[in-house]
Amino acid sequence: MEKSNRKEKIGIVISDKMTKTISVQVERTVRHPHYGKVIRKCSTFKAHDEKNDAKEGDTVRIEETRPLSKTKRWRLVEILAKASVKEKEIEEKIA
């Protein structure tokens, strides 16, 4: 297996409403420069999903690729975990 120089990130799908595109939220921890407290920060990436397999709430791995559009520079590599049906039902009741 050859080593790829492309960046990979793991995150949660927050939107799958676009055709062949998903929005993935990636969480990271950083230390505050002055106070030293560990803070969680989130970034959102648009990724290409050729088969429209990923659904909202799924945990996915994305990989850096050539620019596919104005905002898409990532592609879906694999779905690590599917979102459970109960979580979706609870979210629908709350909204």
A tleap script that builds the chain and sets N, CA, C and O, in Angstrom:
source leaprc.protein.ff14SB
mol = sequence {
  NMET GLU LYS SER ASN ARG LYS GLU LYS ILE
  GLY ILE VAL ILE SER ASP LYS MET THR LYS
  THR ILE SER VAL GLN VAL GLU ARG THR VAL
  ARG HIE PRO HIE TYR GLY LYS VAL ILE ARG
  LYS CYS SER THR PHE LYS ALA HIE ASP GLU
  LYS ASN ASP ALA LYS GLU GLY ASP THR VAL
  ARG ILE GLU GLU THR ARG PRO LEU SER LYS
  THR LYS ARG TRP ARG LEU VAL GLU ILE LEU
  ALA LYS ALA SER VAL LYS GLU LYS GLU ILE
  GLU GLU LYS ILE CALA
}
set mol.1.N position { 0.849 -1.188 0.000 }
set mol.1.CA position { 0.000 0.000 0.000 }
set mol.1.C position { 0.888 1.243 0.000 }
set mol.1.O position { 1.789 1.365 0.830 }
set mol.2.N position { 0.638 2.146 -0.914 }
set mol.2.CA position { 1.486 3.317 -1.026 }
set mol.2.C position { 1.030 4.424 -0.091 }
set mol.2.O position { -0.156 4.545 0.217 }
set mol.3.N position { 1.977 5.225 0.352 }
set mol.3.CA position { 1.709 6.316 1.286 }
set mol.3.C position { 1.225 7.536 0.511 }
set mol.3.O position { 1.836 7.934 -0.481 }
set mol.4.N position { 0.132 8.120 0.968 }
set mol.4.CA position { -0.440 9.297 0.329 }
set mol.4.C position { -0.045 10.544 1.114 }
set mol.4.O position { -0.045 10.533 2.345 }
set mol.5.N position { 0.287 11.611 0.405 }
set mol.5.CA position { 0.634 12.867 1.060 }
set mol.5.C position { -0.591 13.738 1.299 }
set mol.5.O position { -0.476 14.852 1.809 }
set mol.6.N position { -1.753 13.237 0.933 }
set mol.6.CA position { -2.975 14.015 1.091 }
set mol.6.C position { -3.444 13.984 2.537 }
set mol.6.O position { -3.320 12.972 3.227 }
set mol.7.N position { -3.982 15.110 2.980 }
set mol.7.CA position { -4.486 15.196 4.351 }
set mol.7.C position { -5.789 14.421 4.474 }
set mol.7.O position { -6.587 14.373 3.538 }
set mol.8.N position { -5.992 13.819 5.630 }
set mol.8.CA position { -7.235 13.111 5.925 }
set mol.8.C position { -7.810 13.661 7.220 }
set mol.8.O position { -7.071 14.014 8.139 }
set mol.9.N position { -9.129 13.731 7.285 }
set mol.9.CA position { -9.809 14.193 8.490 }
set mol.9.C position { -11.003 13.294 8.761 }
set mol.9.O position { -11.585 12.720 7.840 }
set mol.10.N position { -11.362 13.179 10.033 }
set mol.10.CA position { -12.529 12.401 10.442 }
set mol.10.C position { -13.516 13.368 11.083 }
set mol.10.O position { -13.148 14.160 11.949 }
set mol.11.N position { -14.778 13.295 10.648 }
set mol.11.CA position { -15.782 14.201 11.176 }
set mol.11.C position { -17.178 13.637 11.042 }
set mol.11.O position { -17.371 12.493 10.628 }
set mol.12.N position { -18.155 14.466 11.401 }
set mol.12.CA position { -19.563 14.074 11.392 }
set mol.12.C position { -20.287 14.867 10.307 }
set mol.12.O position { -20.093 16.075 10.174 }
set mol.13.N position { -21.125 14.173 9.532 }
set mol.13.CA position { -21.901 14.819 8.468 }
set mol.13.C position { -22.993 15.666 9.118 }
set mol.13.O position { -23.813 15.153 9.879 }
set mol.14.N position { -22.999 16.969 8.814 }
set mol.14.CA position { -24.020 17.849 9.384 }
set mol.14.C position { -25.085 18.218 8.355 }
set mol.14.O position { -26.158 18.702 8.716 }
set mol.15.N position { -24.786 17.988 7.055 }
set mol.15.CA position { -25.780 18.260 6.018 }
set mol.15.C position { -25.520 17.360 4.813 }
set mol.15.O position { -24.381 17.185 4.380 }
set mol.16.N position { -26.614 16.790 4.280 }
set mol.16.CA position { -26.509 15.982 3.062 }
set mol.16.C position { -27.579 16.402 2.061 }
set mol.16.O position { -28.013 15.595 1.239 }
set mol.17.N position { -28.005 17.660 2.126 }
set mol.17.CA position { -29.115 18.133 1.309 }
set mol.17.C position { -28.707 18.479 -0.118 }
set mol.17.O position { -29.569 18.616 -0.986 }
set mol.18.N position { -27.406 18.624 -0.375 }
set mol.18.CA position { -26.936 18.952 -1.714 }
set mol.18.C position { -26.681 17.665 -2.497 }
set mol.18.O position { -26.370 16.630 -1.907 }
set mol.19.N position { -26.809 17.727 -3.797 }
set mol.19.CA position { -26.557 16.564 -4.638 }
set mol.19.C position { -25.057 16.308 -4.724 }
set mol.19.O position { -24.289 17.190 -5.106 }
set mol.20.N position { -24.645 15.087 -4.363 }
set mol.20.CA position { -23.249 14.635 -4.407 }
set mol.20.C position { -22.310 15.478 -3.547 }
set mol.20.O position { -21.103 15.493 -3.786 }
set mol.21.N position { -22.849 16.177 -2.554 }
set mol.21.CA position { -22.032 16.995 -1.663 }
set mol.21.C position { -22.523 16.829 -0.235 }
set mol.21.O position { -23.727 16.805 0.020 }
set mol.22.N position { -21.574 16.715 0.700 }
set mol.22.CA position { -21.908 16.669 2.121 }
set mol.22.C position { -21.104 17.736 2.853 }
set mol.22.O position { -20.005 18.094 2.429 }
set mol.23.N position { -21.653 18.241 3.948 }
set mol.23.CA position { -20.923 19.137 4.830 }
set mol.23.C position { -20.477 18.329 6.032 }
set mol.23.O position { -21.288 17.675 6.688 }
set mol.24.N position { -19.180 18.376 6.319 }
set mol.24.CA position { -18.601 17.585 7.399 }
set mol.24.C position { -18.011 18.525 8.438 }
set mol.24.O position { -17.239 19.425 8.108 }
set mol.25.N position { -18.383 18.309 9.706 }
set mol.25.CA position { -17.854 19.105 10.807 }
set mol.25.C position { -16.733 18.320 11.479 }
set mol.25.O position { -16.936 17.200 11.947 }
set mol.26.N position { -15.545 18.926 11.519 }
set mol.26.CA position { -14.372 18.295 12.111 }
set mol.26.C position { -14.013 19.062 13.377 }
set mol.26.O position { -13.864 20.284 13.356 }
set mol.27.N position { -13.877 18.331 14.476 }
set mol.27.CA position { -13.572 18.944 15.762 }
set mol.27.C position { -12.097 18.733 16.094 }
set mol.27.O position { -11.545 17.659 15.856 }
set mol.28.N position { -11.467 19.769 16.646 }
set mol.28.CA position { -10.071 19.658 17.059 }
set mol.28.C position { -9.889 20.395 18.378 }
set mol.28.O position { -10.705 21.239 18.746 }
set mol.29.N position { -8.818 20.071 19.081 }
set mol.29.CA position { -8.539 20.746 20.346 }
set mol.29.C position { -7.280 21.583 20.189 }
set mol.29.O position { -6.294 21.148 19.593 }
set mol.30.N position { -7.331 22.782 20.730 }
set mol.30.CA position { -6.177 23.684 20.717 }
set mol.30.C position { -5.995 24.266 22.113 }
set mol.30.O position { -6.948 24.377 22.884 }
set mol.31.N position { -4.787 24.626 22.416 }
set mol.31.CA position { -4.489 25.237 23.705 }
set mol.31.C position { -4.524 26.754 23.540 }
set mol.31.O position { -3.940 27.291 22.599 }
set mol.32.N position { -5.207 27.442 24.451 }
set mol.32.CA position { -5.278 28.896 24.396 }
set mol.32.C position { -3.867 29.457 24.565 }
set mol.32.O position { -3.142 29.044 25.470 }
set mol.33.N position { -3.469 30.404 23.693 }
set mol.33.CA position { -2.081 30.871 23.732 }
set mol.33.C position { -1.674 31.559 25.035 }
set mol.33.O position { -0.518 31.463 25.448 }
set mol.34.N position { -2.597 32.240 25.677 }
set mol.34.CA position { -2.241 32.973 26.894 }
set mol.34.C position { -2.595 32.200 28.163 }
set mol.34.O position { -1.769 32.086 29.068 }
set mol.35.N position { -3.811 31.672 28.235 }
set mol.35.CA position { -4.286 31.039 29.463 }
set mol.35.C position { -3.969 29.553 29.549 }
set mol.35.O position { -3.964 28.990 30.643 }
set mol.36.N position { -3.707 28.915 28.431 }
set mol.36.CA position { -3.328 27.507 28.457 }
set mol.36.C position { -4.486 26.531 28.539 }
set mol.36.O position { -4.266 25.319 28.556 }
set mol.37.N position { -5.714 27.026 28.591 }
set mol.37.CA position { -6.870 26.133 28.659 }
set mol.37.C position { -7.073 25.440 27.313 }
set mol.37.O position { -6.896 26.051 26.259 }
set mol.38.N position { -7.444 24.162 27.357 }
set mol.38.CA position { -7.701 23.411 26.133 }
set mol.38.C position { -9.113 23.737 25.648 }
set mol.38.O position { -10.084 23.604 26.394 }
set mol.39.N position { -9.213 24.164 24.395 }
set mol.39.CA position { -10.483 24.598 23.810 }
set mol.39.C position { -10.808 23.707 22.618 }
set mol.39.O position { -9.916 23.335 21.855 }
set mol.40.N position { -12.096 23.361 22.454 }
set mol.40.CA position { -12.540 22.603 21.283 }
set mol.40.C position { -12.966 23.581 20.199 }
set mol.40.O position { -13.761 24.487 20.449 }
set mol.41.N position { -12.439 23.396 19.002 }
set mol.41.CA position { -12.821 24.228 17.865 }
set mol.41.C position { -13.332 23.327 16.754 }
set mol.41.O position { -12.873 22.195 16.602 }
set mol.42.N position { -14.287 23.833 15.976 }
set mol.42.CA position { -14.883 23.059 14.889 }
set mol.42.C position { -14.658 23.774 13.561 }
set mol.42.O position { -14.705 25.002 13.482 }
set mol.43.N position { -14.416 22.988 12.533 }
set mol.43.CA position { -14.314 23.500 11.172 }
set mol.43.C position { -15.278 22.710 10.300 }
set mol.43.O position { -15.501 21.521 10.531 }
set mol.44.N position { -15.847 23.370 9.300 }
set mol.44.CA position { -16.785 22.714 8.397 }
set mol.44.C position { -16.169 22.637 7.002 }
set mol.44.O position { -15.667 23.631 6.477 }
set mol.45.N position { -16.216 21.444 6.412 }
set mol.45.CA position { -15.683 21.216 5.076 }
set mol.45.C position { -16.778 20.651 4.188 }
set mol.45.O position { -17.591 19.841 4.634 }
set mol.46.N position { -16.801 21.079 2.927 }
set mol.46.CA position { -17.699 20.467 1.947 }
set mol.46.C position { -16.909 19.375 1.236 }
set mol.46.O position { -15.781 19.598 0.797 }
set mol.47.N position { -17.510 18.193 1.127 }
set mol.47.CA position { -16.832 17.046 0.531 }
set mol.47.C position { -17.694 16.432 -0.564 }
set mol.47.O position { -18.923 16.490 -0.513 }
set mol.48.N position { -17.031 15.844 -1.550 }
set mol.48.CA position { -17.707 15.206 -2.684 }
set mol.48.C position { -18.110 13.784 -2.302 }
set mol.48.O position { -17.278 12.989 -1.864 }
set mol.49.N position { -19.400 13.472 -2.474 }
set mol.49.CA position { -19.941 12.137 -2.184 }
set mol.49.C position { -20.576 11.620 -3.473 }
set mol.49.O position { -21.749 11.885 -3.738 }
set mol.50.N position { -19.811 10.889 -4.267 }
set mol.50.CA position { -20.236 10.470 -5.611 }
set mol.50.C position { -21.536 9.677 -5.613 }
set mol.50.O position { -22.384 9.887 -6.481 }
set mol.51.N position { -21.708 8.765 -4.652 }
set mol.51.CA position { -22.871 7.870 -4.653 }
set mol.51.C position { -23.985 8.316 -3.708 }
set mol.51.O position { -24.982 7.608 -3.569 }
set mol.52.N position { -23.843 9.450 -3.068 }
set mol.52.CA position { -24.815 9.943 -2.082 }
set mol.52.C position { -25.069 8.910 -0.982 }
set mol.52.O position { -26.213 8.708 -0.575 }
set mol.53.N position { -24.012 8.256 -0.502 }
set mol.53.CA position { -24.133 7.229 0.532 }
set mol.53.C position { -24.248 7.817 1.936 }
set mol.53.O position { -25.005 7.300 2.757 }
set mol.54.N position { -23.517 8.876 2.221 }
set mol.54.CA position { -23.463 9.431 3.574 }
set mol.54.C position { -24.747 10.184 3.897 }
set mol.54.O position { -25.282 10.920 3.068 }
set mol.55.N position { -25.223 9.984 5.112 }
set mol.55.CA position { -26.418 10.665 5.592 }
set mol.55.C position { -26.055 11.504 6.810 }
set mol.55.O position { -24.985 11.339 7.396 }
set mol.56.N position { -26.950 12.398 7.179 }
set mol.56.CA position { -26.719 13.286 8.308 }
set mol.56.C position { -26.497 12.487 9.589 }
set mol.56.O position { -27.269 11.582 9.907 }
set mol.57.N position { -25.436 12.828 10.322 }
set mol.57.CA position { -25.120 12.147 11.575 }
set mol.57.C position { -24.081 11.051 11.440 }
set mol.57.O position { -23.585 10.556 12.452 }
set mol.58.N position { -23.734 10.652 10.213 }
set mol.58.CA position { -22.725 9.610 9.996 }
set mol.58.C position { -21.329 10.139 10.317 }
set mol.58.O position { -21.040 11.318 10.113 }
set mol.59.N position { -20.472 9.258 10.818 }
set mol.59.CA position { -19.068 9.583 11.021 }
set mol.59.C position { -18.312 9.124 9.780 }
set mol.59.O position { -18.407 7.963 9.383 }
set mol.60.N position { -17.552 10.050 9.161 }
set mol.60.CA position { -16.907 9.754 7.883 }
set mol.60.C position { -15.434 10.162 7.891 }
set mol.60.O position { -14.996 10.960 8.720 }
set mol.61.N position { -14.682 9.592 6.945 }
set mol.61.CA position { -13.297 9.995 6.706 }
set mol.61.C position { -13.268 10.697 5.358 }
set mol.61.O position { -13.766 10.168 4.365 }
set mol.62.N position { -12.673 11.910 5.324 }
set mol.62.CA position { -12.556 12.662 4.080 }
set mol.62.C position { -11.076 12.868 3.760 }
set mol.62.O position { -10.228 12.875 4.652 }
set mol.63.N position { -10.785 13.037 2.464 }
set mol.63.CA position { -9.412 13.187 2.005 }
set mol.63.C position { -9.316 14.405 1.104 }
set mol.63.O position { -10.229 14.697 0.333 }
set mol.64.N position { -8.197 15.113 1.210 }
set mol.64.CA position { -7.960 16.281 0.382 }
set mol.64.C position { -7.821 15.865 -1.083 }
set mol.64.O position { -7.244 14.821 -1.387 }
set mol.65.N position { -8.351 16.686 -1.983 }
set mol.65.CA position { -8.276 16.393 -3.415 }
set mol.65.C position { -8.167 17.708 -4.188 }
set mol.65.O position { -8.124 18.785 -3.594 }
set mol.66.N position { -8.123 17.611 -5.497 }
set mol.66.CA position { -8.059 18.823 -6.318 }
set mol.66.C position { -9.363 19.604 -6.162 }
set mol.66.O position { -10.379 19.015 -5.795 }
set mol.67.N position { -9.366 20.910 -6.429 }
set mol.67.CA position { -10.602 21.680 -6.330 }
set mol.67.C position { -11.669 21.155 -7.290 }
set mol.67.O position { -11.445 21.062 -8.497 }
set mol.68.N position { -12.830 20.813 -6.731 }
set mol.68.CA position { -13.937 20.306 -7.532 }
set mol.68.C position { -14.961 21.396 -7.826 }
set mol.68.O position { -15.722 21.293 -8.789 }
set mol.69.N position { -14.980 22.437 -7.000 }
set mol.69.CA position { -15.864 23.582 -7.212 }
set mol.69.C position { -15.283 24.751 -6.418 }
set mol.69.O position { -14.146 24.691 -5.951 }
set mol.70.N position { -16.065 25.801 -6.273 }
set mol.70.CA position { -15.589 26.977 -5.545 }
set mol.70.C position { -15.236 26.644 -4.097 }
set mol.70.O position { -14.269 27.181 -3.557 }
set mol.71.N position { -16.010 25.765 -3.465 }
set mol.71.CA position { -15.792 25.460 -2.045 }
set mol.71.C position { -15.404 24.016 -1.758 }
set mol.71.O position { -14.995 23.714 -0.637 }
set mol.72.N position { -15.515 23.114 -2.725 }
set mol.72.CA position { -15.223 21.692 -2.484 }
set mol.72.C position { -13.777 21.361 -2.816 }
set mol.72.O position { -13.338 21.489 -3.959 }
set mol.73.N position { -13.027 20.919 -1.763 }
set mol.73.CA position { -11.651 20.478 -1.949 }
set mol.73.C position { -11.394 19.151 -1.244 }
set mol.73.O position { -10.243 18.749 -1.075 }
set mol.74.N position { -12.447 18.480 -0.837 }
set mol.74.CA position { -12.345 17.215 -0.110 }
set mol.74.C position { -13.269 16.193 -0.756 }
set mol.74.O position { -14.243 16.558 -1.414 }
set mol.75.N position { -12.959 14.896 -0.566 }
set mol.75.CA position { -13.829 13.837 -1.077 }
set mol.75.C position { -14.022 12.787 0.001 }
set mol.75.O position { -13.156 12.581 0.851 }
set mol.76.N position { -15.161 12.131 -0.045 }
set mol.76.CA position { -15.490 11.085 0.916 }
set mol.76.C position { -14.666 9.839 0.612 }
set mol.76.O position { -14.659 9.354 -0.520 }
set mol.77.N position { -13.964 9.315 1.635 }
set mol.77.CA position { -13.178 8.095 1.473 }
set mol.77.C position { -13.987 6.902 1.955 }
set mol.77.O position { -14.131 5.912 1.238 }
set mol.78.N position { -14.522 6.998 3.185 }
set mol.78.CA position { -15.323 5.898 3.721 }
set mol.78.C position { -16.233 6.394 4.831 }
set mol.78.O position { -15.993 7.435 5.443 }
set mol.79.N position { -17.282 5.623 5.071 }
set mol.79.CA position { -18.199 5.890 6.174 }
set mol.79.C position { -17.769 4.991 7.320 }
set mol.79.O position { -17.800 3.766 7.199 }
set mol.80.N position { -17.366 5.597 8.436 }
set mol.80.CA position { -16.861 4.833 9.574 }
set mol.80.C position { -17.988 4.306 10.450 }
set mol.80.O position { -17.911 3.179 10.939 }
set mol.81.N position { -19.039 5.108 10.656 }
set mol.81.CA position { -20.167 4.683 11.488 }
set mol.81.C position { -21.432 5.371 10.998 }
set mol.81.O position { -21.433 6.565 10.698 }
set mol.82.N position { -22.501 4.602 10.922 }
set mol.82.CA position { -23.798 5.144 10.522 }
set mol.82.C position { -24.496 5.750 11.736 }
set mol.82.O position { -24.307 5.285 12.860 }
set mol.83.N position { -25.297 6.782 11.512 }
set mol.83.CA position { -26.085 7.384 12.583 }
set mol.83.C position { -27.247 6.455 12.910 }
set mol.83.O position { -27.840 5.847 12.019 }
set mol.84.N position { -27.563 6.354 14.184 }
set mol.84.CA position { -28.668 5.476 14.569 }
set mol.84.C position { -30.003 6.153 14.274 }
set mol.84.O position { -30.091 7.380 14.223 }
set mol.85.N position { -31.025 5.350 14.085 }
set mol.85.CA position { -32.359 5.851 13.752 }
set mol.85.C position { -32.954 6.597 14.938 }
set mol.85.O position { -33.666 7.583 14.752 }
set mol.86.N position { -32.673 6.139 16.158 }
set mol.86.CA position { -33.236 6.773 17.347 }
set mol.86.C position { -32.751 8.208 17.498 }
set mol.86.O position { -33.525 9.083 17.885 }
set mol.87.N position { -31.478 8.462 17.195 }
set mol.87.CA position { -30.950 9.820 17.292 }
set mol.87.C position { -31.699 10.755 16.353 }
set mol.87.O position { -32.008 11.887 16.727 }
set mol.88.N position { -31.994 10.300 15.145 }
set mol.88.CA position { -32.706 11.124 14.172 }
set mol.88.C position { -34.126 11.414 14.638 }
set mol.88.O position { -34.614 12.532 14.469 }
set mol.89.N position { -34.804 10.409 15.230 }
set mol.89.CA position { -36.169 10.604 15.711 }
set mol.89.C position { -36.208 11.624 16.839 }
set mol.89.O position { -37.113 12.456 16.892 }
set mol.90.N position { -35.239 11.569 17.738 }
set mol.90.CA position { -35.181 12.514 18.855 }
set mol.90.C position { -34.963 13.928 18.331 }
set mol.90.O position { -35.602 14.867 18.804 }
set mol.91.N position { -34.062 14.091 17.354 }
set mol.91.CA position { -33.803 15.411 16.785 }
set mol.91.C position { -35.044 15.971 16.100 }
set mol.91.O position { -35.300 17.173 16.183 }
set mol.92.N position { -35.821 15.121 15.424 }
set mol.92.CA position { -37.033 15.576 14.746 }
set mol.92.C position { -38.088 16.025 15.754 }
set mol.92.O position { -38.805 16.995 15.506 }
set mol.93.N position { -38.192 15.326 16.897 }
set mol.93.CA position { -39.166 15.703 17.918 }
set mol.93.C position { -38.812 17.035 18.554 }
set mol.93.O position { -39.698 17.825 18.880 }
set mol.94.N position { -37.519 17.292 18.734 }
set mol.94.CA position { -37.071 18.540 19.352 }
set mol.94.C position { -37.325 19.717 18.419 }
set mol.94.O position { -37.746 20.782 18.871 }
set mol.95.N position { -37.075 19.542 17.130 }
set mol.95.CA position { -37.200 20.639 16.160 }
set mol.95.C position { -38.640 20.987 15.855 }
set mol.95.O position { -38.902 21.888 15.058 }
savepdb mol mol.pdb
quit
